[in-house]
Amino acid sequence: MKTSFQTNEEMTIKRCRPKCLLSFTAVVCFAFVALYLVSGSSANSSESAVYGTNKGSDSLTDSIRLIFVGDVMGHETQLIGAWSEGGDSCYNFAPVFQWVKDYISSADLAIANFEVTLAGEPYTGYPTFSSPLSLAVALQDAGFNMLLTANNHILDRGVKGLEKTIDALDYLGIVHTGSFKDSLRWKTDYPLIIEEKGFRLAFLNYTYSTNMSRAKQPIIVNYLDTTRIIADLARCNEIDVDFIIACVHWGDEYKNNENREQRQIADFLAQNGCNLIVGSHPHVVQPLKKIAGNATDSVLVAFSLGNFVSNQRWRYSDGGIMLDVTLTKTNGITKLNSYHYEPFWVRRYPEKGVQVYRIIPVIDYLNNPDRYPIRVEDEKLLLQFYKDTKKIVN
């Protein structure tokens, strides 16, 4: 029996998405389901489910490139714009990402904070987000292969909304972590282990809250809890991973600096074995800092990457940064070799009587302004965002 998102939303996707891409999704979905069935049958095993190609390398030093972006939002005006760009017959989010697709797809792993649900109709924005499945499809087509779901909006449509969101991402074959339908999935799929290019990476994902409601059995949402974190890090050590990455939904909204609690949690994670910490939730960019770890290497903390796409238009909230990191492994030792950030600004402009959205890579715009047909007033906002971001990050 097909689920509601397969019967209703798949029809609209078919109208907006090339058939070849839909066929590819079906293949990926089949592989994902097969992997889930195999991993689920061994819930008592000491191994977690593993995702990835596990491609090796003949070189003495292996490398892998990861990119992280901030909050993917689905406000009401974004939904209206996507419907218009789908010819008033489907929700088409693909144009939003057209100018950053090359950045995203060039990475080995591309991770975003998915701060909406895929709970079905009626589609709504703030304060109870439910976006069409085509938003996730557009992210996948842009190159994202992992979404984070532990955030304060994952229960906006209750237990059923969380379950539908997970079912939808499973259907598309998008790897995700942070929230789970039941303890079996949590035990087999968490920590999330990714094997890629000879690396074995562990991803942890936590949120400070789920707004007005709290997850109850059978569903699980990973809340920030030091006892839970210690157990998760111990689990990572048991299954012998190369590098541990914690993605944390935390902090004060619209504040350009991290708060004391963020610093305390970051120190706790670093001192207990986490190798990289990436934050979300404030909807503005916060600093990148190096802090002491439990070994000789320092730990990079990106306290907040800001908004990747949203309708928030006030100063500081109209964009975000992409964190681009390269890990290397030499003689079995994995380290953070290099990192940099790319600022992205969200342009909103009227078209056919509605607002539509485009994510603009700021540095490329400055070097090649003719590629991006934006208005003078938009350029002023972009330049202000870039100036603010440099000051905050550096």
N, C-alpha and C positions, 0 to 999 in steps of 0.2 A: 504493500500500500504506500502510495506517495504521501509525503507530508505536505502541509499547506504551502510552505515556501517553495517546494518543488512544483506544485501544480499552478499556483498563482504567479509567483515572481519569476519562475523560469520562463514563462511565456513573454513577460516584458523584457527579460534579458535577451531572449532570442531576437527580439525586434531591434535591440540596440547594439548587439555584439555579434561579430562575425561568427559563422557556423564553425569555422575551423577552431576558434578559441573555445567554443562551447564543447566541442569534441575532446579537446585537450583536457578540459576540466573533468569530463567524465572519466578519462583514463586515470588522471591523478586521484580522483575520488575513489575509484575502484582499488587503487594501490593503498590509499589511506585506510579504507575500510578493512582490507585484508590484513594490514599491519595491526590495526586495532584489535581485530579478532584474535590474532596470534598472541599479541601482548596481553590481552585481557584474559586469555586462558591460563596465564601463568602468573596470576596476581600474587602468589605467595613466593615467587622467585626473588632472589636478592638483586636482580637487575631491573632497571627501569626500561620502559620502551625507548627505543633509540630512533631518531629521525635523521635522514641525510643520506648522502651518496657514499660517504666514507672513502673518498678518493685519496689515494696516497700520492707520494712524490718520491722521485729518485734522488732529489737534491739533499744535501746535508742540512739545509735550512728550509723549512716549509713556511709558508705565509698564508694568511687568510684575512680578507677585508670585510669588516662589518660596518653598517651604517644604522643609525638610530634617528628617528624623528619623534617629535612631540605629539601633541593631542590632535587626533582626528575627530572633529566634531560634526554634528549634523543639525544645525539650527534650521528653523522653519524657512527662512529665506533661501538657504542652500537647497532645501528640498524643492521649493518652488522653481528655482533656477535650473535644477537638474531635470525637472519635468519639462520645462520649456526647451531645454537643449536636447531632449529626447523627442522633439516634435509633438509634444502634448500626447504622446502615446506610451512613453516609458520614462524611467528616471535614468538619465545619462550623465554620470559623473566623470567620464573619461576626459573631457576637455580640461577639467580642473588641473589635471596632472601632466598635461601635454608638454610643458616646458621643463619639468623636472624628471621625466621618465628616464632619460639617459643616465642621470645621476643615480637613481634608485636601482635600475636594472644592471648597472655595472658592478655592483657589490656581490660578494659571495652570499652574504646574508643581509637582508633589509628588514628592520623591525620598527613597528609603529605602535603607539598607544591608541587602542581602539576604544574611544570613550563614548560609544553609543551602544545600543542593542540592535539586534536584528529580530525584533519581536513580532514583526508583521504589521498589518494595518490595524488602526489608522496610523499613518506615519506622522510622527510629531518631533518637534525640537525641544528646547528647554521648557520646563524642567524635567520632563520624562521622555528621554530620547528613544525613538525607534525609527531606524533608517531602513530603506529598501536594501535588499540583498545586492543590488547593483552597485552600491557603494563599496562593498567588500570586493566585488568583481573588478571594479575600476582600480582599487588598490593592488589587487593581484596582477592585473594586466600592466600596471605601472612598474612592477618588479618586486613588490613586497612579498616575502614568503614567511613572515611570522607576525602575529598580532598579539598584543598584551591585553588581557581582559580584567585584570584586578584593578578596578577603579571605582570611584564613588557613584558611577551611573550604571553599573552592570545590573543592578536590581531595580532599575527604573520601572520596569514592567513586571516586577515580581519574579517568582520562581519560574513560571512558564516563559517569561521573557529571556531569562538566562539560559534555560534549556533550548529554546529556539535559536538563540545566538550561537550556542555551541554546535547544535545540529547543522546550522547553516554553514559555519566555517568548516566543519567536518565534510559536508557535502561538496564544498569547493576545493577541499584538499589544502586548506591554509593551516599551517601549524600554528597553534595558539597555546597560551598558558595563563594561569592566574585564577581561573574559576573553572569549576567542574560540576558535572551533573550528579556525581555520586562518589563514594569513597573508593570504589573500584578504579574509576578513571584517575582519581587522584593518586592512588597507590602505584598504578602502572605508568602514569605519564608525568609524575612530578617527583623530583626536579625534572624539568624538561632537558633531555640530553640530545644534543645535535652533533652528529659526526659528519664532518665535511673537510675535504682536502687534508686528511691525516690528523685533524684536530678533533678532540672530544670535549665539547663545551657544555657547561651546565648553566641553565637560565632559571633564576628565581624571580618571582613577581609578587609584590605585596601592595596592599592599599591601606590607607589610614582609616577608611570608613566606606560604607555603602549608603550614605545619606540616611533616610528615615527608617529603613529596615535593615535587619542583619540576617545574614545567611543562616539557615537552619537545615538540619538533615532532611533529605539526603544530599542537597547541593552543598558545595564547599567553595568559599571564596577565601583566598589567602589574605588574612589581615596581618598588619604589623604587630608582631608579638615576639619578644626576644627568646622566649623558650622555644617557640616554633622555628625561629630562624636558626638557633643552635642545632636543633634536630635536623633541619634541612641541610645545613652545611656539613654536618657529620655524615649525612647520607651521601653527599657529593664526594666526600673523601673515601667512603666505603666502596663506591663504584668507580673510583680512580679516574677522575676527570682532569683535563689539562688546565682549565681556566674556568672560573666561576664569575658569572655576571648577574648582578642584582638590579632589577628594574623596579623602582619604588614610586608609588603614587602618594605624594606627601606635600607638606609645606602650606604656606599661606597664599591664597589666590591674589594675583595682581601685585605681589611684592617682588621687587627686583633683587632682593638678597635673601639667602637662605635663613631660616630661623634656627634657634638653639636646638630644637628637637631634631631637625634635619641633620645638623652637625653631630649630635649625639648618636643618632641611628647610623650615620655614615661611619663614624669612628668604630661603632660596635661591629658593623659588617666587615670593615677592613681588618680590625684586630682579630676577627675570628675566621679569616681565610678568604674573604671575597676579594676578587682581583679587579673588578670594574663596577662602578655604581652609576646608574643612569636614572634621573628623576623626571617626573611629570606631575601635572595637576595645577601649578600656579597660573598657567595660561600666559605667562611671560617668561622671557629668558632670565635665568639666574646664572651665577658664575660657574666656571670650570676651575676646579682646584685639585691639587695633589695633596694627599694626606698619608700619614704613616700606616703601613700595613703590618701584618704579623711576621713578615720576613724582611729581607733587605730591600725589596722593591716597594716604592710608594704606590698608592692606589689613586687612580683618576676618578674624580666625582664630578658628574655633570648634574648640578642640583635641579635644573629644570631646562628643558629644551624649548619651552614655549609652545605656541600653537602651530601645528603643521597646516591645518586648514580649519577655518571657523568663520562665523559672521561677526566676531568681536572686532570692533573697528577703533577702539580708543587707543591712545598712545601706549606702546610696548606690547599690546596684545594682538596686533595685526600681522604677526609673523612669528617665526621661530628659527631655530638652527638645526642643521643636520650634523650630528656627531659622526665623524668618519675615523675609524680606528683600524689599524693593521696589527695583527698579532703574528709573531714569528715563533717557530719552534726549532731549537738547535740542540742536538744531542739529548732530546727528550725534555728539554726545559722550555716552557712556553712563557713568553713575555709580551707586554704591550710595547711594540716597537715604535709606533708613531701614532699621532692623532692630530686632527685639525677639525675646524668647524666651517660649515657653509651656511650663511644666512639666507633664508627664504622669506619673501614678503608676499602676503596674500592681497592680490588686487581684486576689488569688487567694483563692478561697473554695470550700468543699465543696458539691457538689450531686449528688444521686443516687449518692453514694459515691465520686465522683471530684473532682478539683480543676478548676475552670473559671476563666477569666481575663477581666478587663475593664480596658481602659485608661481612666483617669479624668482629665479635664482639671482640674487642681488649682484654678486660679483660679475656674472656673465652679462647682466644688464649694463653694468658700468663699463664693461669692455666692448660690448656690442649692442648699444641702445637701439639700433635700427631693427633688431630682431623682435623687439617688444613694442607694439603700438600702444603706448600708454599716454595719458594726458599729462599736461604740465603739473596740475594739482596732485596727480597720483605720484609723479616723480618726487615731488616735495615730501610726500609721506614716506615713500620708499627710502629716501636719503636720510630722513629723520630716524626711521627705524634702524638703518645701518649704523648711523652715528651712535645711537643709544646702545645698540647691541655690542659694538666694539668696546664701549666704555664699561658695560656690565661684565662682559666675558673676561676682558683683560685686566 
